[in-house]
Structure formats: C-alpha cells, structure tokens
C-alpha cells in the first residue's frame, strides 16, 4: 500500500468563486487568517483575469496541521457565489465526486467542468438572506458558511471581520457579525468533515512572497527603492513604501522602468543599498542600465516577479520564463548574479542574501520570484534571524592623487568611495576604463577590467546557500523556484524516506557552481530536470553551464496552470519504473 504524506492526510483545499467585486478575495483572506489564529498552516492563491476591473475571480485556500507550500490536488469544498466565466478556471478547478459544492445562486446550473464530476451540490440563497438582513454582504455570509463547515471558531472569525470593518463604524461591524452568524447557521446542516485539531499555541506569520521579499531586502540593509508599478510585483512597493520611511529610507515611484533603474544606480553610487521590483517587460527595459551597473561596479538588487510572457503576456499568472533574459540578457560580457527563492518564506531569505551578494561584490543581482509566490499568502513558521557579516568595501581615506576605484585586487572587489569622500573622486559610467576610472579603449585595460569583473563573481564563496538538497536516493530531480514545492511534495508521497530520490533546488542560478553540483549528484544514476517553461530555459542553462555526469531527462511545460503534486508524482513514478 502506498504511503501518504502528512500533507495529504491533514490538508483541506477550499475554492471560492465569484464575479469581480463580489468579495471572494476578502472572504478567503479572512478565512486564512482565522485558520492562522487557530494554529493551522495555510496557503491562499489568487486567480483572476488580466482586466483592471471586473471579470471573474477565484481564491484557493489550503489548510493543514502540517506546513503548506502548494495547493492540494483537488478542491474539497467549493463555494460559488455565482458561476460567471467559471470555465476560465478549468485548469485550476480540480473537482471530484467527493467535492462539496455550495452554490450561492439557487436554481443556477453549475458549469460542465463542475457538474461533469457529479459532486455533492448544496444551494444557499445568498440574495434572499442578505435582503432579509439589510446591511449584510453576500461574501461575509459565504465566509461564515465555509468557516462553519471547517469547524473554525465563530468568535475568531467575528474578531477578524470586526478588525477589518472598524474604520467603517459600529453599524458596519454589526452587519458583518450578523452575516457571519447567518453563514454559520447554514453550515450546521452541511455534511462536511471539520479540520483536525491544530496546535493553537504556536505563533506563525501570515505573509505573501512579495511582502517577504521586501522584508528580506530591508533586513539586508536596503533603504532606497525606486520602481514603476507592474503586475505582479507592485505589492513589494506597496509594502516597502511606509516601512522604508519608518526606517529612515525612501521609496520613489518613478515615471517608468528606465527611470527607476537609473534612480537606484544613483542611490547605490551615493552609498545606499538599493532595489527595484518589476516583472518581465520591465526587466527588458532595464537591461541596458543593468549593464551600466556591471561596468561601473554598482551594487543593486532587481526583483523580477515573473509572469506569463512574452510581451504583455498573462500579467496575473505565473511562469518560469524570464530565466534566459535574467542570465543572458545583457550585451557584452557582463558578469552578474541571478538568484531564485524556492518558497514563500525563502523569498525573505533570498532577498536578504541577494542584497548581501550585491553589496559584497559591488554587482547587480537579479532575483527571480514569480506570481505564484509574490501574490500568494501563506501561514508560515517565523523565519530565523540571519546576519551576513560581509558588507560593501568603502574607501574612507583614499590618496587624492592616485585613488584606484577599479584596482585589480585579488578578489576583484575594490573599495568604493562615497561621494564627498576627500580624495575619492572618480568617473563611474559605462565606458571601459583604467583602474582609476579614466575612460580607455586600450586592449590591456579592457582585458584587465573584464577579468576583474568576472573574478569577483566566479570566485566568491557562496557557501551552502547555492541550493537546497534533500534526500539521498540514486535518482536526482533538479529544479528551481516555484516548481520546488510540487516536486518536494511529490517526492514525499512516492519516496517519503528519500531512499530512491534526491532533490536539488538551485537558489543560485548564475554564476554556475559546477563543483558543488557535481558533489550533490555523486552516486546518482539518473537525473530529471523539471521546470515551467515551454522552451526548457532552465534545462538549456544547465546543459550550457554544467558538465552533467549523466544524461538528464526533462519534464517541462509552460504556465499559467501551476504544477500539482499528483502530476509530478505520476511523472516520477513512470520515470522510475
């Protein structure tokens, strides 16, 4: 009999659907926060069309007594406030005959993607209830129904609703409480197993990948940010703006991506640790100025929250298809660093580490997050406090006559004078230069500076942070970013003790670490690479940069549909057989 993981045993996945403006995202977030207060782990992901306003929306919430970093294989409870454009979620709504479907529109015919699986269907007349209790809102009634079905304490849900409505006054709070009461009353007649008992005493964080990335960058020392809003990275800026100000820093909303990247280059030149946040289209616009930062050795962090492409693509969905532009998208020989988190909590660590790398090496770092991390909200254990000792080498008292800003040191990193430092004047632009910074087209100068810029990135000691390695089996799965969670969960299902499989999830995408990867693959007889891009960009990068000891198989597909653990598990079972 196949073993099942703790996640499978204890998890429950809820989907809430509705038209744009129906409030399903608000209801789902309150549900998640109520579960967090009750001691559960959880994950909320959002799915909606690319329109600015209106349209359809779906929120998916998975709750468990064990850590959650992916959604469940199927939906256990579906609450549809209406069925408008539900077919657009066909790739994400995994319904079975075991699913409890609650329709907020009595008499409405569920779409084929739901009805075809013959689930249990219950109707709740949201319109009639809210009409008979004036001031109540349908989404709050729906929240009460779902929370009641799950067995969450009504008092906890009421407290959260009141906190959300405090600014609107006592009447709004009373209407919210009444709506929750109506929903809990409806839930009493539902045949649905409540969540298992949780550890309600352990404090946890509720945080999105974008919030975690912003916080990690601030932990790393970032005090200046400039950016132009773009989906799905905007929440990083919204989170940072007030917090940077409280910490003595500043965020500037630039007029476009070209302005934002040049603003942070100026901020870094002036001595601040800096970042900008964008997505694929913005990164494309920034590429020339990132090359300037490479040439002038200006430290900065660019967080690219990837979305489906090319061009405008699918702004509200995820895909791992910016790897090539991040690694290879700068003209000339332009060594820089590319990193990638592998979970929502790891967005915090990787942003902090990336800031450390940028400052330590005086180099641009591009961090590749994605929509599935950035806009998801997770209940996670409190991340550990981490400190990185090495900081930017600053020239404090250079000799006025011969300050060599770009001196060819053994490490490739030279002290960087802050403007106003006596004797520390130098030219910082995109032209090739001598060690003092004087523009030069000489062969010797060019070769010396090329070697300097390459040395500091290639020879830097990245330590054990370059990858996450789990299991010790003879078959290895190499992956990265948001694909890590489904792969990890699939491995736990088919090989819970790590005897057949091992996972290698790269956090450092570039520069390549061939010796470390060779060591991690020691004893492996088979390799599979798993990624979410049509053109297998990660697989191509591995083949170009690493001397893989054996042939590697590939499982790659594009977004926007996220990987599921059962999909990966089936692929691995077939691969191992």
C-alpha angles and dihedrals in degrees: 000000000000115000117237124214127246087248092058092045097051107026130104125187122207127189124196118192133188147135119283109283094024090112101239092139092054092048093047093049092051088049091053093048092049089053090049092054089050090057102259130133116231152164130213121194127184129219125186141137125270095255119120094228135011125005127108128317136192130187121197120199124184117190129188145154086238126064113284125207100152137040120259122266093250139015113259097185125023122188112189113190085187136346099236112149091342090151088072088072093053092118093051105036104084103183128177137177087267093061118107107220118196116193119202091199111067113216094017114131113239113232121262093256087065104030092047091070093052097227124177106278125205125178126216118186101223094169094054094047096049092046092054091047104046116211095028119119126223095230091056091051088050089050090053092050094051096041090048092050090052093050097242115158111265091216091060092051091047091052092053093047090050091049089052093048101039094104091054094059140247096300092058091048091050091050090049092052090047091052092051089050090053091050094049088050090056091047092061091076096048121109099220131128112242122229116280118256115286138205097259095178100068115094113224138177127247106207141146125230090249092051091046091051092051092048092047091052090051090049086053091056104265110157102159128055133170124183147147115234115257134159124282097013101054095095089066089062094043090052095045100046100076095031096052089051091052089051093052095261136109142230120203123196102220126209092245143343093275090058094045096054092047092048092056091046086057092047092051091047086055092055106266128124104240146187144182126197125212145135133244099293091048093047089054090055092048097052097096093051092045085057088053089054089052092051094044092040095235116165116228142145123229114189110201111194097198125222136175114295177195109108111338087344114157107334095187099048134071133246136157094228104117094075095099096050091045094051103030105017100101119089120240125013098318113165113201138145130262121192135176133196119225101206141015093266089045089060085072095049095042093049090050092046092046091054089050091051093048093050096041095051099028090233139126114262122198114201114200111210121153143213094267089061100030100053098031120099118216137188101222140165114267108272117241120258107253130187129193113203102202116085137170114307104238125196106227105172110014119174107258096224102052111017106160107203092177100038113163098244125179092256094039091239117114129191111269117217118220114227110271095032106136109252092004100110116134141151116257113185141116097274120105110256150182123260090274092053097254110146112256138173093191119132094228094050093047094049093046093051093043090054092045094053093046095045096056092053099040098041097044114118105241092178121201094325093087092090146357112240123191132172130015105233125136093248117071130202114202116197143139145211122358093354088071095077097056091043092050092049092047091051091050090054100049099027108022094169097046093240097130103028141041128195124219112184112181116222092172106059096172140055093040119240102208097167093050093047091048089053092047090052095048109134095015118136096181136034131194124186116206123191144146106243131097095224094047093239094172092049090051091049091052093049091048098047106030134056095224108206094221140017113289124215121214138221109180133154134158128250158245092104107070122233116262125212093236090053092053093042092055091049092050094046090053091045093051096046 
